[in-house]
Amino acid sequence: MAVDDTEMAALTESLRMRGQQTPIEVMELEQGRFGLISGWRRLSALRALFSETGEKRFATVQALLKRPESAADAYLAMVEENEIRVGLSYYERARIAARAAEQGVYPDETSALRALFASASRAKRSKIGSFMVLYHELDDCLSFAAAIPERLGLALVKALKEDPHMAKRLTGIIQRHKPQALEEEAVLLKQALEKNSQPEKQAEKPLSENIGDIRMDISRNGARLVLSGEGVSENFAEKLRAWLRAQA
């Protein structure tokens, strides 16, 4: 998850001064263990405060125990809670749907996408589905994937679909430069896209000149000469052949 340091500092200070005002939401997994549905920032801030101060009031967390009927309901509750509170990026949405399918919560990614984002428009679900390509191809190498803007993400998806070697190139670029901030990573991705989109140099048109009835076309690198036209007769060819022998 992308965390804003300023917002996290404000939350931590609020918990320090006023204590926890809103419970986190959890579901019971097995005896003594719980899965977090919402409240990751509050939980993280309380842990940091307890580590810093050792005060008992930060050693526990107020939690509302939810009893979703299935894992799918728990995932849906988590998505809805985070959409309301912080808003998820397209990459985060795609990753949640893909991971839910991987863990067997849904039979496949399409089912996960439809269930978790049922209230989203078809166009929005389509974009989330597109970002799943980024998740599958680059999740292991990107450090700030959650912050990828929509336009950049869709451009990357297009490039990955069109070029089977693009994922390997992007992975190599990220591993070589090891960006330490989301801005650095975004710049590297944009530069890779720009380089990939540059059209291959087309064969340059030859230099042409008409001399009487003969047209002369010379390639720009001088490696090819073509003579054509009514003036290119058998007699002309013989004279040219004699001249070339003399030059040699």
Backbone as a ProteinNet text record, in pm:
[ID]
protein_1_A
[PRIMARY]
MAVDDTEMAALTESLRMRGQQTPIEVMELEQGRFGLISGWRRLSALRALFSETGEKRFATVQALLKRPESAADAYLAMVEENEIRVGLSYYERARIAARAAEQGVYPDETSALRALFASASRAKRSKIGSFMVLYHELDDCLSFAAAIPERLGLALVKALKEDPHMAKRLTGIIQRHKPQALEEEAVLLKQALEKNSQPEKQAEKPLSENIGDIRMDISRNGARLVLSGEGVSENFAEKLRAWLRAQA
[TERTIARY]
83.2	0	86.9	43.1	113.5	71.5	167.6	138.5	191	104.4	145	205	333	402.6	337.1	290.3	227.5	97.9	15.8	-110.9	-86.3	14.2	45	93.6	173.4	222.5	107	11.2	-104.8	-190.2	-208.4	-286.2	-217.1	-87.1	-11.4	-21.2	-10.2	-19	-159.2	-260.5	-398.3	-418.9	-367.1	-378.4	-299.9	-188.2	-108.9	-185.1	-251.8	-320.2	-457.8	-535	-675	-707.2	-610.6	-636.9	-715.4	-746.6	-817.8	-966.8	-1019.7	-1160.1	-1246.8	-1188.6	-1264.4	-1202.6	-1281.5	-1224.8	-1186.6	-1090.2	-1059.9	-1161.3	-1165.5	-1257.7	-1178.9	-1215.8	-1145.5	-1245.7	-1195.6	-1274.3	-1188.8	-1253.3	-1180.2	-1139.7	-1012.1	-960.9	-956.9	-896.9	-890.8	-865.9	-868.8	-858.8	-730.8	-751.6	-638.6	-582.3	-636	-586.2	-701.4	-672.8	-776.1	-721.6	-808.9	-772.9	-824.2	-743.4	-778.9	-864.5	-979.4	-1066.2	-1042.2	-1035.8	-1007	-935.7	-856.4	-786.9	-637.5	-579.3	-436.7	-352.4	-389.4	-311.3	-320.2	-442.3	-456.5	-376	-382.2	-308.2	-158.1	-110.9	32.2	77.7	-6.6	28.9	34	-59.9	-60	63.2	100.2	220.4	343.9	350.5	465.7	470	353.7	348	388.1	343.1	378.9	528.9	584.4	728.3	807.7	752.9	821.9	811.6	690.3	666.1	659.7	619.4	600.5	476.2	391.9	270.9	166.6	101.9	5.4	-115	-148.4	-266.9	-249.3	-124.9	-100.1	-72.9	-81.9	-49.2	-165.4	-285.6	-402.8	-475.7	-565.7	-640.7	-789.2	-870.8	-1015	-1053.6	-1127.6	-1161.8	-1307.4	-1370.2	-1507.3	-1499.5	-1551.8	-1546.5	-1660	-1624.1	-1722.9	-1731.7	-1847.9	-1866.4	-1916.6	-1832.2	-1874.2	-1902.5	-1999.1	-2037.9	-1931.5	-1848.8	-1746.2	-1624.9	-1517.3	-1396.9	-1427.3	-1513.5	-1550	-1617	-1704	-1769.5	-1667.2	-1567	-1462.4	-1381.8	-1346.2	-1273.8	-1356	-1484	-1570.8	-1579.5	-1591.1	-1596.6	-1467.5	-1355	-1225.1	-1214.7	-1255.5	-1248.5	-1338	-1461.6	-1555.8	-1506.8	-1450.4	-1401.2	-1287.7	-1194.1	-1079.4	-1117.1	-1213	-1259	-1319.3	-1395.4	-1460.7	-1359.6	-1265	-1174.5	-1059.7	-993.6	-873.2	-878.5	-962.5	-964.3	-847.6	-873.5	-767.6	-723.4	-596.7	-548	-591	-581.4	-618.5	-530.6	-404.5	-315.5	-356.8	-389.5	-430.9	-558	-652.4	-775.7	-744.4	-659.4	-624.2	-552.6	-464.4	-388	-478.7	-574.3	-667.7	-747.7	-800.2	-880.2	-795.7	-674	-587.1	-548.3	-513.9	-475.1	-592.8	-712.1	-830.6	-853.8	-832.1	-846.8	-736.4	-614.2	-501.2	-523.6	-586.4	-608.3	-736.4	-804.4	-921.7	-1049.5	-1045.9	-1166.7	-1271.2	-1223.9	-1309.4	-1251.6	-1335.3	-1285.2	-1184.6	-1193.7	-1100.1	-1099.6	-1011.1	-995.5	-1118	-1181.2	-1300.4	-1410.9	-1429.1	-1529.8	-1494.9	-1366.7	-1322.9	-1348.5	-1318.3	-1336.7	-1483.4	-1570.1	-1712.7	-1771.4	-1725.6	-1781.6	-1731.2	-1601.1	-1542.2	-1575.1	-1598.1	-1623.9	-1754.8	-1854.6	-1985.4	-2049.7	-2023.7	-2086.5	-2012.8	-1893.3	-1815.4	-1872.5	-1849.4	-1895.2	-1816.6	-1870.9	-1801.4	-1665.4	-1658.7	-1532.7	-1427.9	-1471.2	-1378.5	-1329.4	-1420.4	-1378.4	-1281.2	-1304.3	-1214.5	-1073.2	-1063.3	-931.6	-864.9	-944.5	-887.9	-834.4	-912	-866.4	-737.6	-724.3	-601.6	-482.4	-502	-392.2	-347.6	-432.2	-390.4	-269.8	-257.7	-140.7	-13.7	-20.2	94.6	127.5	22.7	44.2	117.8	71.2	131.9	273.1	298.4	427.6	532.7	489.3	587.5	575	482.6	461	586.9	667.3	787.5	897.8	896.5	1008.7	973	846.3	808.4	797.5	851.2	843.5	729.2	682.1	577.7	463.2	429.1	327	191.5	159.2	28.6	9.5	119.1	110.2	114.4	115.3	120.9	-7.4	1.6	-117.8	-190.2	-317.8	-400.2	-341.9	-309.3	-262.8	-132.9	-38.2	88.9	67.8	-18.5	-44.3	-102.5	-199.7	-262	-164.2	-75.5	27	124.7	158.7	247.3	180.5	52	-22.4	-21.6	-44.6	-45.4	90.6	196.2	330.8	362.4	318.7	343.5	270	150.3	73.8	131.8	184.9	235.4	377	455.3	596.4	623.8	646.8	669.6	797.2	886.2	1012.7	1008.6	896.9	888.8	902.8	838.7	844.4	988.7	1063	1203.1	1286.5	1261.5	1336.5	1304.6	1176.2	1136.7	1195.3	1190.9	1247.2	1395.8	1466.4	1609.5	1639.2	1559.2	1578.9	1559	1451.9	1422.1	1530	1574.4	1676.5	1810.7	1841.1	1968.8	1968.2	1859.4	1855.8	1807.6	1730.8	1681.8	1624.3	1515.9	1457.4	1416.3	1440.7	1410.8	1284.3	1220.1	1097.6	1006.7	877.2	780.9	804.9	852	880	991.2	1095	1206.5	1159.6	1078	1029.4	940.4	854.9	764.9	844.7	950.9	1034.5	1099.9	1149.6	1212.7	1112.3	991.1	888.7	849.9	837.4	802.9	913.6	1037.4	1149.4	1154.2	1126.2	1125.4	1015.4	900.5	789.5	824.4	882.9	919.2	1020.7	1116.6	1218.1	1155.6	1061	996.9	905.6	849.8	753.3	817.6	949.1	1016.8	1016.3	961.1	954.3	1092.9	1104.7	1232.3	1259.8	1383.5	1419.7	1383.6	1304.7	1267.8	1385.3	1386.1	1492.2	1485.9	1596.1	1596.8	1582.7	1507.3	1488.4	1621.5	1646.5	1774.5	1778.6	1900.6	1920.3	1898.5	1817	1782	1817.9	1853.9	1884.3	1856.1	1793.7	1769.6	1876.8	1948.9	2052.1	2013.3	1955.8	1905.3	1795	1814.2	1715.1	1746.5	1840.6	1881	1849.3	1785.6	1757.9	1858.4	1922.2	2022.4	1973.8	1962.3	1922.1	2038.5	2083	2195.4	2147.1	2170.4	2134.3	2220.1	2166.1	2234.9	2368.8	2382.8	2513	2609.2	2562.2	2648.2	2674	2604.7	2632.5	2556.7	2462.6	2381.2	2353.8	2374.3	2349.8	2260.3	2151	2058.3	2041.6	2063.9	2045	1925.5	1836.1	1717.5	1675.7	1579.1	1529	1564	1511.9	1528.9	1675.4	1753.7	1893.6	1981.2	1930.1	2009.5	1995	2077.6	2075.2	2193.4	2196.3	2308	2437.9	2431.6	2549.6	2600.1	2503.8	2541	2605	2549.3	2603.2	2746.4	2774	2908.9	3008.2	2966.7	3053.7	3080.2	2975.1	2990.5	3082.9	3070.6	3154.3	3300.8	3325.1	3463	3519.1	3434.6	3481.4	3515.4	3433	3457.8	3586.7	3612.4	3737.6	3857.5	3842	3952.9	3978	3869.8	3883.9	3945.7	3914.7	3968	4117.8
-119.6	0	124.9	224.9	353	431.6	479.7	551.3	693.6	789.4	929.1	956.6	993.9	1013.2	1122.4	1228.3	1337.5	1292.1	1220.4	1170.6	1069.7	983.2	883.2	949.9	1054.2	1126.5	1192.9	1248.1	1312.4	1210.1	1091.9	986.4	938.7	920.4	875	975.8	1103.9	1206.8	1212.2	1192	1190	1073.7	957.1	841.5	863.1	930.7	960	1052.9	1151.7	1251.3	1206.1	1141.3	1113.7	965.4	881.5	738.7	696.9	568.8	515.5	547	617.2	656.7	564.2	505.1	421.1	282.2	177.6	42.7	-2.2	-91.2	-157.3	-269.7	-329.2	-438.9	-565	-674.6	-801.2	-914.6	-1026.7	-1150.5	-1260.6	-1354.4	-1461.9	-1567.1	-1600.9	-1702.5	-1837.7	-1839.3	-1958	-1908.9	-1997.8	-1954.5	-1873.2	-1749.5	-1663.6	-1585.3	-1604.8	-1533.6	-1466.4	-1346.3	-1269	-1209.5	-1195.5	-1131.3	-988.6	-896.6	-754.7	-720.7	-659.2	-612.4	-464.1	-385.1	-241.8	-191.8	-85.2	-25.7	-50.8	-80.6	-111	6.4	129.5	246.1	266.5	251.8	265.8	158.8	36.9	-71.7	-46.3	-1.7	26	139.6	243.8	357.3	315.2	232.2	184.5	98.4	16	-66.7	21.2	125.4	216	289.5	331.5	401.8	310.4	185.1	92.6	64.2	50.9	27.5	147.5	267.2	389.2	413.8	395.5	435.3	319.5	203	89.7	102	203.3	223.5	116.4	67.6	-40.7	-0.1	130.5	173.1	156.3	140.9	118.3	-29.7	-114.8	-256.1	-335.7	-281	-349.3	-257.5	-316	-239.2	-270.3	-167.4	-188.6	-242.2	-352	-415.6	-459.1	-438.6	-483.8	-616.4	-721.2	-854.6	-872.8	-887	-909.9	-1059.4	-1100.9	-1242.9	-1260.2	-1232.4	-1251.5	-1398.7	-1425.6	-1563.3	-1640.9	-1568.9	-1636.8	-1546	-1603.5	-1523.3	-1416.8	-1449.6	-1352.5	-1230.3	-1253	-1140.6	-1056.3	-1121.3	-1048.3	-961.5	-1015.7	-938.3	-818.7	-842.6	-734.7	-624.7	-662.6	-563.7	-483.5	-549.7	-481.7	-380.1	-421.5	-331.7	-210.6	-233.7	-123.5	-26.3	-78.3	7.4	96.4	38.2	115.4	213.2	176.9	269.6	393.7	373.3	485.4	572.7	510.8	586.9	652.1	577.8	632.8	630.3	548.9	536.9	453.3	348	259.7	300.6	278.5	303.7	186.7	205.3	97.2	-25.5	-3.3	-116.7	-192.1	-120.5	-185.8	-267.1	-210.8	-285	-412.5	-399	-515.3	-621.5	-577.8	-672.2	-746.9	-676.6	-740.5	-849.2	-815.9	-912.4	-1032.9	-1005.1	-1114.2	-1204.6	-1145.3	-1225	-1305.1	-1246.1	-1318.1	-1442.8	-1431	-1547.5	-1649.7	-1601.5	-1691.1	-1773.5	-1712.7	-1779.8	-1862.2	-1870.2	-1954.9	-1895.6	-1766	-1702.1	-1695	-1676.3	-1675.7	-1774.4	-1831.8	-1933.5	-1880.9	-1751.9	-1694.2	-1541.9	-1476.5	-1331.3	-1255	-1304.6	-1236.8	-1236.5	-1349.5	-1357.5	-1265.3	-1260	-1171.9	-1026.1	-991.6	-853.5	-813	-899.1	-867.7	-860.4	-947.6	-950.6	-835.9	-811.2	-709.2	-567.2	-549.7	-415.4	-412.9	-478.1	-488.6	-352.4	-257.5	-125.9	-34.6	-76.1	6.2	-6.4	94.7	90.6	-14.4	-53.7	-151.9	-98.3	29.9	89.8	83.5	109.9	107.4	-34.6	-131.7	-271.5	-313.4	-263	-295.3	-243.7	-122.3	-65.8	-144.8	-184.3	-265.4	-396.1	-456.2	-578.3	-557.9	-443.3	-413.2	-405	-345.3	-331.6	-467.1	-570.6	-703.9	-750.1	-702.3	-734.5	-683.2	-560.4	-504.8	-589.6	-630.7	-712.3	-841.4	-910.9	-1039.2	-1022.3	-915.9	-899.8	-830.7	-735.9	-648.6	-639.2	-711.9	-696.4	-725.2	-820.6	-858	-753.5	-666.8	-573.8	-429.7	-390.5	-252.6	-230	-118.9	-84	10.9	84.2	185.3	166.7	39.8	9	70.5	77.3	129.8	275.4	346.2	488.4	516.5	411.9	433.8	503	618.3	688.3	606.2	633.8	559.4	563.5	683	697.1	621.8	634.2	564.4	413.6	370.5	227.6	166.3	234.1	182.4	180.7	280.1	282.9	165.5	135.6	22.4	-108.9	-121.1	-241.8	-261.6	-155.2	-162	-208.7	-151.1	-188.4	-334	-378.6	-516.9	-616.1	-577.7	-666.3	-672.6	-560.5	-552.9	-607.3	-598.2	-637.9	-747.7	-871.6	-981.7	-967	-877.5	-858.3	-736.5	-664.6	-540.5	-564.4	-668	-695.4	-719.5	-795	-823.6	-696.2	-609	-483.1	-393.7	-381.7	-297.7	-350.8	-482.1	-542.6	-512.6	-524.4	-495.2	-350.3	-257.9	-115.1	-86.2	-139.4	-115.8	-176.9	-296.9	-363.4	-291.6	-233.7	-162.1	-31.4	43.3	177.6	179	77.7	66.9	199.7	247.8	375.9	373.3	485.3	495.7	575.4	627	705.5	681	703.3	676.3	763.7	888.3	977	920.4	864.5	806	687.5	602.9	485.1	523.8	624.8	670	725.6	800	856.7	745.4	643	530.5	459	441.3	374	458	588.9	678.1	679.1	684.2	685.7	556.3	443.8	315.5	311.8	369.2	373.9	460.5	577	668.3	603.9	535.3	469.2	357.9	285.5	173.4	218.6	341.5	390.3	461.2	485.8	553.1	462.1	509.8	425.7	394.8	276.4	240.3	332	365.4	454.9	389.5	459.3	408.9	424.2	335.2	344.4	480.7	548.8	684.4	683.3	779	788.2	821.9	760.7	786.7	927.5	974.1	1100.5	1076.1	1155	1132.4	1253.7	1223.7	1331.1	1280.9	1363.4	1331.3	1399.1	1320.7	1373.3	1331.1	1423.8	1388.8	1285.7	1172.9	1065.6	959.8	988.9	889.1	942.1	855.5	888.4	814.1	890.3	832.1	839.4	724.3	715.5	660.5	737.9	697.2	690.5	579.5	569.5	667.2	712.9	818.1	772	642.9	597.1	565.7	587.1	568.5	424.4	331.3	190	134	211.4	159.8	269.9	236.4	329.4	260.1	328.1	271.6	371.1	322.2	403.8	348	437.9	392.6	498.9	465.5	560.1	519.2	593.9	561.5	569.5	651.4	668	549.6	457.4	340.6	234.3	250.2	159.3	63.9	-27.7	-121.9	-47.9	52.2	131.9	208.6	266	338.6	244.2	124.2	27.4	-10	-24.7	-60.2	52	177.7	291.8	301	275.3	280.5	169.7	53.4	-59.6	-28.5	35.3	70.4	174.8	271.3	375.3	315.2	222.4	158.9	79	9.3	-67.5	27.7	141.9	239.8	295.9	317.4	370.3	265.9	140.5	34.5	15.9
0	0	0	-74.1	-73.7	50	124.6	248.6	239.2	265.9	269.6	407.8	411.5	539.5	624.4	560	634.5	699.8	622.3	678	788.1	769.9	871.9	1000.3	986.5	1104.1	1178.3	1102.6	1165.4	1239.3	1179.3	1244.2	1371.2	1364	1481.3	1595.3	1563.9	1666.1	1727.2	1644.2	1694.6	1790.7	1756.9	1845.7	1974.6	1965.2	2083.8	2180.6	2124	2206	2253.3	2164.1	2195.5	2206.7	2172.1	2174.6	2050.8	2042.3	1926.9	1937.2	1840.6	1841.1	1754.8	1652.6	1560.1	1555.9	1576.4	1575.5	1435.1	1428.7	1303.1	1284.9	1166.2	1140.9	1108.1	1174.1	1153.7	1137	1084.3	1080.5	1140.5	1208.7	1274.2	1172.4	1172.4	1082.1	1151.6	1266.9	1352	1493.4	1588.9	1728.5	1752.6	1797.3	1829.2	1711.4	1590.8	1473.4	1401.4	1350.8	1282.9	1153.2	1055.2	930.1	929.9	881.8	882.4	761.3	785.5	677.7	651.3	756.5	742.1	867.1	849.5	963.5	966.2	849.6	846.3	896.2	860.7	903.1	1054.5	1107.5	1252.6	1327.2	1278.9	1341.8	1334.3	1218.1	1201.4	1293.2	1305.7	1391.7	1538.7	1581.2	1719.8	1747.8	1653.8	1671.1	1685.5	1601.7	1607.9	1742.2	1791.2	1919.8	2035.7	2029.6	2137.1	2135	2013	2001.8	2053.2	2030.6	2071.9	2222.5	2278.1	2417.7	2515.4	2468.5	2558.6	2645.5	2618.6	2699.3	2669.2	2777.5	2762.2	2678.2	2679.4	2604.8	2454.3	2412.5	2270.1	2238.6	2341.4	2323.7	2265.7	2271.7	2218.2	2122.1	2044.7	1947.2	1961.6	1952.7	1951.6	1814.6	1813.2	1685.7	1684.1	1572	1550.5	1475.7	1536.8	1478.7	1378.7	1254.3	1148.9	1120.4	1074.9	1045.5	901.9	804.5	665.4	639	552.9	526.8	449.8	376.9	297.9	282.6	232.4	206.3	102.3	5.9	-96.9	-34.9	64	132.6	207.3	265.4	337.6	242.5	126.4	25.9	-19.7	-43	-89.6	15.6	141.8	250.6	257	238.1	241.3	128	8.5	-107.2	-85.9	-44.6	-25.2	80.5	189.1	296.8	248.2	175	127.8	17.5	-67.7	-170.9	-106.9	1.4	68.4	141	210	296.8	220.2	134.7	70.8	-80.7	-138.6	-284.4	-330.4	-400.7	-448.3	-588.7	-617.3	-752.9	-841.2	-972	-1063.7	-1040.2	-1010.1	-986.7	-860.9	-754.9	-631.4	-653.4	-728	-758.3	-835.7	-936.9	-1018.7	-935.8	-849.8	-768.3	-671.1	-611.3	-519	-590.7	-709.1	-784.6	-826.1	-873.1	-916.8	-799.7	-686.9	-569.5	-515.1	-519.6	-472.3	-556.9	-686.6	-775.1	-749.7	-729.3	-703.4	-577	-477.3	-349.6	-347	-460.7	-468.9	-413.5	-380.8	-330.1	-441.5	-564.5	-682.5	-782.6	-869.8	-963.5	-1064.4	-1100.3	-1195.6	-1179.2	-1252.2	-1238.1	-1285.6	-1390.6	-1441.7	-1336.3	-1268.7	-1162.6	-1047.1	-1011.6	-903.3	-938.7	-1060.8	-1107.6	-1101.7	-1149	-1150.9	-1010.7	-921.6	-786.7	-700.3	-704.5	-618.4	-663.6	-793.5	-846.4	-924.8	-865.8	-930.8	-954.3	-865.2	-876.5	-973.8	-1019.2	-1112.4	-1253.1	-1334.4	-1472.3	-1550.2	-1664.8	-1747.7	-1791.8	-1823	-1866.6	-1755.1	-1632.6	-1519.6	-1494.4	-1500.4	-1482.2	-1592.2	-1712.1	-1823.1	-1795.6	-1741.1	-1708.6	-1596.8	-1496.8	-1388.9	-1445.8	-1537	-1600.8	-1678.6	-1743.4	-1816.8	-1722.6	-1606.7	-1510.7	-1454.9	-1470.4	-1427.3	-1508	-1631.4	-1713.4	-1644.6	-1591.6	-1518.7	-1396.5	-1325.6	-1205.3	-1240.9	-1342.9	-1378.9	-1433.1	-1507.5	-1573.1	-1486.6	-1400.6	-1334.6	-1183	-1122.8	-978.3	-897.3	-943.5	-867.4	-873.4	-974.8	-989.4	-952.7	-959.8	-930.2	-779.9	-735.1	-593.1	-562.7	-663.6	-641.7	-741.5	-764.6	-865.1	-830.6	-701.6	-660	-699.8	-723.6	-755.4	-906.1	-990.1	-1134.6	-1180.9	-1246.2	-1294.7	-1401.4	-1416.7	-1512.2	-1653.7	-1701.3	-1840.1	-1863.5	-1771	-1784.9	-1779	-1687.4	-1673.4	-1799.3	-1858.8	-1979.9	-2096.9	-2101.9	-2206.9	-2189.9	-2065.5	-2038.1	-2077.3	-2045.8	-2081.6	-2233.3	-2306.7	-2453.1	-2506.2	-2450.4	-2494.1	-2460.6	-2343.6	-2302.5	-2392.2	-2435.8	-2523.8	-2663.7	-2711.8	-2848.9	-2863	-2755.2	-2762.5	-2659.7	-2702	-2607.6	-2524.6	-2566.2	-2493.5	-2401.1	-2399	-2322.9	-2173.1	-2121.4	-1977	-1932.5	-2012.7	-1978.5	-1979.6	-2078.3	-2085	-1965.4	-1932.2	-1818.8	-1688.3	-1671.7	-1550.4	-1539.7	-1651.5	-1650.8	-1615.7	-1669.5	-1641.6	-1492.7	-1436.3	-1294.5	-1205.9	-1238.1	-1156.7	-1164.3	-1279.9	-1293.8	-1215.9	-1222.9	-1164.2	-1018.9	-978.7	-840.6	-789.2	-846.9	-804.5	-657.8	-589.5	-446.6	-418	-519.8	-502.3	-621.9	-599.6	-706.2	-828.7	-805.4	-918.9	-1006.5	-943.3	-1018.1	-1100.9	-1039.2	-1109.5	-1227.2	-1206.1	-1312.6	-1430.1	-1402	-1508.3	-1588.9	-1522.4	-1592.4	-1683.3	-1634.6	-1714.7	-1836	-1815.5	-1927	-2032.5	-1987.8	-2082.1	-2162.8	-2096.1	-2165.4	-2270.8	-2237	-2332.7	-2453.2	-2426.2	-2534.6	-2628.6	-2572.2	-2654.1	-2736.1	-2673.3	-2741.2	-2854.5	-2839.2	-2937.6	-3055.4	-3048.2	-3159.3	-3281.5	-3393.6	-3513.3	-3567	-3621.2	-3681.7	-3800.9	-3818.1	-3928.2	-4061.9	-4137.1	-4267.2	-4364	-4462.9	-4563.7	-4630.6	-4628.1	-4680	-4832.7	-4881.8	-5026	-5092.7	-5210	-5278.1	-5335.7	-5361.3	-5430.9	-5579.9	-5641.8	-5782.6	-5867.6	-5994.9	-6089.6	-6231	-6310.9	-6450.7	-6536	-6614.2	-6704.2	-6845.1	-6919.2	-7051.5	-7039.9	-7109.8	-7107	-7002.3	-6915.8	-6814.9	-6675.3	-6594.7	-6454.1	-6367.5	-6276.9	-6189.4	-6044.3	-5979.2	-5838.1	-5758.2	-5657.4	-5573.4	-5428.6	-5363	-5221.3	-5142.7	-5027.6	-4952.2	-4896.6	-4876.7	-4827.2	-4941.6	-5065.9	-5182.2	-5220.8	-5158.5	-5183.8	-5303.4	-5356.5	-5466.8	-5568.8	-5697.5	-5807.9	-5910.5	-5944.5	-6042.4	-6156.7	-6279.4	-6399.7	-6475.6	-6516.7	-6587.6	-6689.3	-6775.1	-6873.3	-7015.4	-7111.1	-7252.5	-7295.6	-7226.8	-7264.7	-7229.1	-7145.4	-7105.4	-7214.6	-7317	-7431.5	-7425.3	-7521.2	-7526.7	-7555.7	-7640.6	-7674	-7552	-7475.2	-7353.3	-7252.3	-7238.5	-7143.2	-7178.9	-7307.8	-7349.7	-7318.1	-7343.4	-7312	-7161.7	-7083.6	-6937.5	-6890.3	-6948.8	-6911.5	-6941.3	-7056.7	-7095.2	-6999.2	-6961.1	-6868.4	-6731.4	-6684.2	-6553.5	-6554.4	-6668.5	-6678.5	-6671.9	-6735.1	-6736.9	-6597.2	-6524.6	-6387.9	-6293.9	-6317.4	-6232.8	-6255.6
[MASK]
++++++++++++++++++++++++++++++++++++++++++++++++++++++++++++++++++++++++++++++++++++++++++++++++++++++++++++++++++++++++++++++++++++++++++++++++++++++++++++++++++++++++++++++++++++++++++++++++++++++++++++++++++++++++++++++++++++++++++++++++++++++++

